[in-house]
Amino acid sequence: MKKRVVIAGFGDTGLLVAINLGKDFEIVGISPKPCLVSGQELGMRLTQPQAWKKDYLMPFSRYKHLHGVRTLQGLITAIDPNERTATVQLQDGSKQVEHYDALVISSGVTNGFWRNNALESVASINRQTDRASQKLLQAQSIAIIGGGATGASVAGNLAERYREKSVHFFFSEQQPLPGYHPKVRNSVERHLLSAGVNLYPNHRAVIPDGFQCDRFTTEPIAFSGGQDRFTADITLWAVGKMSPNNDFIPSDMLNDTGFVKADAFLRVDGYENVFTVGDIAASDRHRSSARNWGYRLLGHNIRAYLSTKNIRMKRYESPPYRWGSVFGVQNDGLRVFQPQGSSFRFPRWTIHTLLFPLAVRKMIYKGIYKA
Ligand SMILES: Cc1cc2nc3c(=O)[nH]c(=O)nc-3n(C[C@H](O)[C@H](O)[C@H](O)COP(=O)(O)OP(=O)(O)OC[C@H]3O[C@@H](n4cnc5c(N)ncnc54)[C@H](O)[C@@H]3O)c2cc1C
């Protein structure tokens, strides 16, 4: 009988773990969403929602390597490591218990209005995506708070595509993108300025009491450094106020900040058959296993654990600086920033001839059926 792997959270990384596990296991992927709702490229999602949906909102049935994987729409409410079970609350409110031989915790984080663990239909995901984009694009002056990749992506995409709008980007350090190489920070700052974004370094916005940063606001923004208040038609909060989706995870698996304790093999400390990856996994100081092929490593390590052959597990390695695309596809193509501070650009003509069809769809996702 095939060994059973349950994947708790079937988002960007959980889905890729399933794709990398291969056909030798019975795999169950559990998600409150009926399809992949990627956490990537908020700038593109808000400024070009139809284009974003083509690559980042995808029915599970389109992935060739998910053939044979059972997906279950529901919210995991408990894990019992002794019984090796996950209890799932389904959409109709009933409960279902799933047994596992190996468990992957990849439940991500809740962040702003764009990433959450709400049980939703495809229609509702589409509606929310379109509504958020329309709200933002109706505004003439837009404030974006928070200097991470999400804030920079939205500011850059808005300014590039909508030259008539005034885009104001507030962040608490001297430059955007903390955690990235200094050369990348310089390069992103230059790009934002040349796109016409108004930059406000050293501006730490005061988060109103009780506000979860999960919706746009229109009230004046105050700053803890005493700078003048600022009022825009609409304000997007991308301050990294994220909370790990950990309600169902036993407390001894979590560190002091609520993320899952991961060892060098992306296994949960103290549990030989529980693994973790993605934004929930405390794998390194940037929690960057979503970006550093953690899903590929888990495909190997879970196989090693469940196999009767003597296969050695691989260790997870992460670079000292964050890396990746910040702005997504632009008029001149897609730039990927490297951990060492350099960057390379896929020219525009390669995006739909080489990058997405070959590098992304064939190499990363191992094949996607046509819509
Ligand atoms: C191939 C790839 C390329 C990337 N490139 C970049 C890049 O260029 N630049 C960049 O900045 N970032 C990049 N990233 C990183 C990315 O932005 C995020 O880090 C990534 O989306 C996090 O994935 P995740 O699986 O941890 O979380 P998510 O994709 O959010 O998935 C978590 C899932 O778990 C579900 N869930 C939550 N609670 C429960 C529960 N109780 N029961 C069941 N399900 C639950 C959630 O609803 C969600 O569906 C990349 C990631 C990947 C995989």
The ligand as an ORCA input file, in Angstrom:
! r2SCAN-3c Opt
* xyz 0 1
  C       8.057     29.467     -7.335
  C       8.048     30.637     -6.370
  C       8.615     31.854     -6.778
  C       8.621     32.941     -5.923
  N       9.160     34.104     -6.361
  C       9.144     35.172     -5.578
  C       9.706     36.394     -6.027
  O      10.222     36.470     -7.128
  N       9.676     37.473     -5.218
  C       9.119     37.396     -3.987
  O       9.079     38.411     -3.270
  N       8.572     36.255     -3.511
  C       8.584     35.142     -4.286
  N       8.066     33.967     -3.818
  C       7.616     33.900     -2.414
  C       6.153     34.121     -2.237
  O       5.793     35.437     -2.416
  C       5.678     33.688     -0.827
  O       6.747     33.514      0.035
  C       4.901     32.386     -1.007
  O       3.719     32.731     -1.677
  C       4.577     31.706      0.332
  O       4.012     30.443      0.043
  P       3.312     29.589      1.195
  O       2.979     28.275      0.557
  O       4.131     29.592      2.415
  O       1.986     30.375      1.557
  P       0.603     30.500      0.743
  O       0.841     30.512     -0.725
  O      -0.122     31.646      1.362
  O      -0.141     29.133      1.080
  C      -0.648     28.790      2.330
  C      -1.987     28.130      2.126
  O      -2.390     27.494      3.332
  C      -3.761     27.770      3.548
  N      -4.128     27.568      4.952
  C      -3.992     28.434      5.976
  N      -4.491     27.900      7.124
  C      -4.943     26.670      6.794
  C      -5.587     25.637      7.510
  N      -5.893     25.766      8.822
  N      -5.939     24.507      6.864
  C      -5.670     24.362      5.531
  N      -5.064     25.319      4.797
  C      -4.700     26.452      5.417
  C      -3.881     29.214      3.079
  O      -5.222     29.599      2.856
  C      -3.072     29.144      1.785
  O      -3.871     28.669      0.740
  C       8.058     32.837     -4.619
  C       7.483     31.614     -4.211
  C       7.476     30.531     -5.065
  C       6.871     29.231     -4.597
*
